Amino acid sequence: MAAITASMVKELRERTGLGMMDCKKALVESEGDAELAIENLRKSSGMKAAKKAGRTAAEGKIGHKVEGGVAVMVEVNCETDFCARDDHFNGFVAKVTDAVFENKQTDMAVLLESGFEKTREELVQKIGENISVRRAAVLEGNVESYVHSNGKIGVLVQLEGGDSALGKDIAMHVAAINPSFINSSDVPADVIAKEKDIFIAQAAESGKPAEIIEKMVEGRVRKYLAEISLMDQAFAKDGDIKISALLKNAGASVVQFARYEVGEGIEVEVIDFAEEVKSQLGNKKPDNPDEPASIV
């Protein structure tokens, strides 16, 4: 029997879109014959699930669990909001959340290879949509969580000091306002430089003197940093107080936070089906002009 190498598994995985263990197993059963392995996989549900893997999954649900000083949050994606409300899908989200909690595992590839890949494929077959386990966060300590009622936005916040009510308020604020950093000093220099270049270009169009433009840019940079930094933001529930003052009054500070929004950063292809049909028709004309063209 031929030795099954990592490169053979990698090649089959790229061709089928299936998990590493499934590809290795198929190659073992076919004694290293990739074509036979694919033929056998096509006879199983796995290959059918693989075909769905190319479809964009930008809907889904945020799962979370907080217990005993450990908090986890996961994002599991599907193709439609209808699927996101399905009991089977939500049961899968709960299982993934529990597994992340028990193992404190944030590497989704490792989690799937531990047995969840087969469960995922079976769910794909049952529901008929592509499903992916996208990411997970684990925080430990004094952590509070908030998940919006629609399950699309979730937040974990770790505090030093403060109480549960304060933690909930901060988590809800992060969900609503979406800060990128805790403090303005946390913003990387390259991020600031990029925004500053944009502000300089915009201000230069005003035709004002260089010294005025410099002050305009400085003001815009300060405003930008305040907008993306949690400590500088006005509290969502009371605009008269900043988050920094709210925490100071409670003798607390934010150690770290994680915010997930379902589908953020996933590029969704919008298909115009009428145009798609036209593109498939191309310039082809029917033999009989009185008959409509057909798609081959």
N, C-alpha and C positions, 0 to 999 in steps of 0.2 A: 504493500500500500504506500502511495506517495505521501511524503511528509507535508503537512498543511502548514504553510508559512504565513507570517503576518502580512506579507505583501499580497498573497493570494486572497486572504480574508478581506483586506482593504479594497482590492479590486472588485470583488464580488459585492461588497457593501456599497461601493460607488455606483455599480451597475443596477442594483436593486433597491437601494435606499433602506434596506433592512438593518437590524441591529447586528453588532459584532458577533454575539453568541449564536444568533440564528444563521449567519453566514458560515461560521466555523462548523456548526453542526451539519449544514447542508453539504459542505465540502467533504467532511468526514464520511458522510453517507454515500457520496458520489465518488469517493476515493480520489479526490482532487480534481475531478472533471468539472470545470466551471459551467460548461454548457448544460451538462446533465443536472448539476445543482440548480441552475435556473429553471430547467424544465420541471424538476420536482417541486421547486418553490411555487411555480405557477399553478400547480395542482392543489396547493394549500392556500389557506386564507391569507397567509403572510404576504404573498405577492400582491394580492388585491389591496391589502392595506398599504403596501409600498406605493402603489399607483396613486393613492390619495395623498401621499406624503408631499407631493409637489404642489398641492393646492394651499393657498394662503389661509392660515389660521390666525385671525386677528381679533376674534371675539373670545369669550371665555369667562373665567371666574377667578377671584382671589380667595385663597383659602388661608386661614390663620388659626393659631392655637397658642394660648398663653397659660402656663401652668408651672408652679414651683420655681419661679425665677427664670424660666426659659420661654422665649417667644419665637415663633416661626411664622413665616408668611411665604406662600407660593403663588405663582401664576401658572394656570393651566389654560391653554388656548384651544379653541375650536373654530369652525368656520362661520357659524351663524349664532345670533342671539337666541334663536329657538332651541338650539342644542345646549346653550349655556344654562337653560332652564330645565333641561332634562334630568330626571331623577338619577338615571344611570351615570350621566356625566358628573353630576354633583357628588355621587357616591365615590367616583374615582378621584375627584378633587380631595375629598375627605381622607381617602386612603393614602394619597400622596402626602398630604399634610401630616398625617400621623407618622408616616415613615420618616419624613424629614425631622420631625420632632424627636422620634426615638433614636435616630442615628446621628442627629445634628449634621446631616449631609446636605451640602449646598451644590455639589457637583451633580447636575442632572443626568449626565451620561452614566456616572457610576450608579446612581439610583435606578435608572432604567435597566441597566445590565444586571442588577441584583434580582430581577424578576418582574419588574413593572413593565418592561417592554412587551412581554407577551400579553399582559393584562391590557395594555394600551391598544395593541393590535386587535384584540378581541372586541374592545369597545368601538374601535373604528369600524369593524364589520357590523356590529350591532346597530350603531347609530348612522353609519354611512357618511361620516365627515372625517376630515383630517383632524387629529388631536395631537397636541404637543405639550410636553411639560417644559416650560420655558426657563424658569428661574426660581430661586428660593433664597430667603434670608433668615439667619438665625442670630438673635440677640439674647444675651444673658445678663441678669441683674435686675435692677428696678425698671421694668419695661411695661409699658402700656400699649394697647393696640386700638386701632379704629378701622373698621371696614364699612364703607358706604352701603346704604341699604340695597343698592342694585348690584353689589358685589364686584363693581368695576374698579374701585380705588381702595387700596389698603395701605395702612401706615403702622410702623412700629417705632416707638420712641423710647430710648433709654435715658433715664434721668439720674442725676446725683442729687439726693434730697427731694423734697416735695412729696406730695401725696398722690393717690390714685386719680383724684378729680383733676389735679393739675396736669397729670400725664395724659389723661383723656382729652383735655382742652388743647394741649399742644399737638396731640396726634390729629385732632379734628382740624386744627389750624393748618397743619402741614398738608392734609388732604385737600383743603380748600384753596390754599394760596400757592402751594407747590414751590417752596424754596429749594435752591440747588445746594446750598452750603449752610453750615451753622453760623459762622462768622465771616465777615468780609475778608478777613486776613487769611481765610482758607481758600479763597479763589486763586487758582494758579495764575502766575504772571502771564503766561501765553494767552490765556482766556481774556485777561484784561487788555493785553496789547492788541488782540484782534478786534475787540469792541472799540478800543480807542482809535484804531485806524479808520474804522467805519465812521465814528463821530467826527474825526478830523476831515474826512472827505465830505461829509454832509455839511459841516460848518464852513468849509472853504467856499461852498457855493453861495454863501451869504454876501461875499465880497467885503467883509469887514476886516479891519486891521488884524495883523498877526497876534498882537497881545490880547485883543478881544476874543479872537478865535480860541486862543489857549485857555482863557478863563471859561469860555463856553464848553470846551471839551472837558475840562476838569469838573465842571458842574454835572455834565451828563454822565461821566464815569462814576461820580459819587452816587448819583441817582440810580444808576444801573446796579451798583454793588448793594445798595440798600434794598432794591427790589428782589434780588436773588438770595440775600442773606437772611436767615431766620431771625437772628437777634435784632436786626434793624427793621423788621416788618411790624406794621401795626397789627395788634391782636385782632383776629377775625371777628370775635364776639364783642370787642370793645375797641373801636378805632382810636380812642383817646390815649391808649397805653401801648407801648411797644413790648414785644415779647421779652426783650432783655430786662425791662423794668418789672414785668410780670414775674419772671423767674427770680429776680433779685429780691422782690418783696416776699417771696416764699422761701428764700434761702436755698434755691435750687439752681441746677444748670443742666443743659442738654449734653449728654456724652456723645450720642450718635442717633441717627434716625435712618429709616429706610422707607421709601414711598414707591409703590407699584401702581401703575394704571394699566389696565388691560389693553394690550395692543399698541402701547406707546412705542414708537420707533420702528414698527413693522410697516413696511411699504405695501399698501394694498393696491393691486392693479384693478382699475375700473374699466370694465369691458363694455363697449358699445356693440351689442349683439348684431344690430343692423349693419354696422360697418364691418363687423367680422364676417358676416355672410357675403357682403360685397367684395371683401378682399379675397375670399375663397373663390368667388365667381370670376374675379379678375376681368379680363376683357372677353371672356368666352361668350359667344353668342349661340343661340339655338339654331339648328339646321332649318327649322321652320320658324320664321319670325313671328308667327301667330302663337307659338308655344313659349312658355316661360323657360328660362335657362335652368339647368339642373346642376346640383353640386355633386361632383364626383369624389 
